[in-house]
Amino acid sequence: MGVSALPGTLLFYVRQTLNHAWPVLVSAWAGIAFGVLDTAMAGHSSAADLQAMSLSVSIYITVFVGLMGVVHALIPIIGQHFGAQRHEAAGQAWGQGVWMALGLSAVGIATLLFPHAWLAMSGDIEPAVEHEIAWYLRALALALPATLVFRTIYALGTAVSKPKMVMNINLASIGFKALFNWIFIFGNLGAPALGAIGAGLSTAIVGWMTLAAGLWMLRHDKFYARFKLKLHRPRWRDQKELLRLGLPMGGSYLVEVCAFSFMALLVAREGMFVTGGHQIMANLVALCYMMPMAVGIASASLTAQAIGAEDMPRARKTALAGQLIVLVGALATICILIVGKRDILAVYTDDLQVAAVAAALMQVIPYFHLCDAMQCINSYLLRAYKVATVPLLLQIFALTGVGLLGGWWLGFGPAAGALQPMVDWIMPGAPIGAATLWLMALIGLGVSAVLLYFWYWRVLRQYRRRTAP
C-alpha cells in the first residue's frame, strides 16, 4: 500500500468503502435483476403483460420498499454495537429485527391483497390486465415474509462488514429466477403459460429459497458465532428502538419510491405503449440507483461503526469518501447510458412504439441520475448518525410536494400542458404527461439533494461540538 493510502488518509477510506460497497452493489444488482428479467420477459410476451407488470411492480415496490426501510434500521443499530465490540447486543438486535420483519409482513400482505384501491387512479384498465395484476400481487404476497426476513440477514451482514454472503446468495438466485420465469411466463416444461402471473410465482419460490440459504449460512459460518444469534421472545423496549428509527427510515424509503409508483399509475392514462415506455425508464433509473445506494449503505455501515467506536474523525472521512465515490460513479453511469442507449432499449423490448416512448423519456436521465445519486448518499449518511425524522420531512416536501404533486398538477391536473415548451426543449417527442412527471421529479430530487446535504453538515457540526475536548 502506497503512502497516500496509509490509514487516516482520504484514499484509505475510499478504498475501504469500495471494498465494502462492491459486494453490496453486486447484491443490489442481483436483486434488481429480478425486475429486469420480469420486465424484459413480459415485454417479449405481450404489451398487455408489460402493462400488467408495470402496474403490479409499482404497487408491490411501494409496499415492499417502505417495509424494507423499517427493517434497515438494523444497519446503524448493529453497526454501532459492532463498532463498540458489543457483539451479543448486536445478535439480540438481529433477533428482534426478525420479529419486526414478520409483523411488517402481515401488514404488507393485507395491503397487496386489495389492489383495486391503487388502480382507481389509473383510469380504465382492461379486465384481462386487471386480472393479471390481482394474481401477480397474490403471488408476491406469498414471497413477502421470506424477503423481509432475508433483509434482516442482509442488514446484519452489511453492518458487520460481511456483505459477501448475501451477494453470493443473490447471484445464485438470478439463475433460478430466470429458469422459473421461463417455465411459468411462457409455459415451458408442461407448465401453463401464465404471463405476468408466472413472474410473480417465480419470485415467491425464489424468495423462500434465498431465505433458507441465508439461515443455513448464518448457522454454519463461524464468524457469526460471536453474536450468539437466537430468536428470543419479542421485547417491546427493543421493538420501540427499532421502530423509532425504522419508521422514519421506512417513510423516507416510501417517499422516494411512491413518486415512481404513483407516476406509473398516472401514466397509465396515456395508454399501453406510454406505460411500457415509462416502465423501461423507471426500471433503468432503479438499476442506476443501485450504485449510490450500495455506496450509501457501505458508507453508513462504516460510519456507524466509527461512531460506535467514538472515532469521529474516521466517521467524517468515511462519509466524505462515500460522497466522492458516488459523484464519480454517477458521472460514469451517465456516460454509459448516453453511449449505450440503443442497445439498452433493444434488451428491454422489440415493440417499436414502446421503444420510441422510452427513447424520448431517456433524454432526461443524465440530470435525473445525478440528483438522485447525491440525495441518496446524503440520506444514508444521516441514518448512520440515527437521524431519520428530519430527513423524512425534507424528502416529503421535495419529492412529494415539489416532485409528485407538482408533476400531477402540471401534467394531468388543472395546469396540464404548462411545461410543453420545456418538454420540447429537454425531451422532444416525449408524451407530455409522462414527460412532465419526470421533469418535476428531477426538480424534486435536486431540491432534496441540496436540503439533505446542508442538514448532514448541521448534524456533523453538532457532533463536533458534542465531542470536542
Buried (B, 14 or more C-beta within 10 A) or exposed (E): EEEEBEEEBBBBBBBBBBEBBBBBBBBBBBBBBBBBBBBBBBBBBBBBBBBBBBBBBBBBBBBBBBBBBBBBBBBBBBBBBBBBEBBEBBBBBBBBBBBBBBBBBEBBBEBBEEBEEBBEEBEEBEEEBBBBBBBBBBBBBBBBBBBBBBBBBBBBBBBBBBBBBBBBBBBBBBEBBBBBBBBBBBBEEEBEEBBBBBBBBBBBBBBBBBBEBBBEBBEEEEEBEBBEBEEEEBEEEBBEBBBBBBBBBBBBBBBBBBBBBBBBBBBBBBBBBBBBBBBBBBBBBBBBBBBBBBBBBBBBBBBBBBBBBEBBEBBBBBBBBBBBBBBEBBEEBBEEBEEEBEEBBEEBBEBEBBBBBBBBBBBBBBBBBBBBBBBBBBBBBBBBBBBBBBBBBBBBBBBBEBBBBBBBBBBBBEEBEBBEEEBEEBBEEBBBBBBBBBBBBBBBBBBBBBBBBEBBEEBBEEBEEEEEE
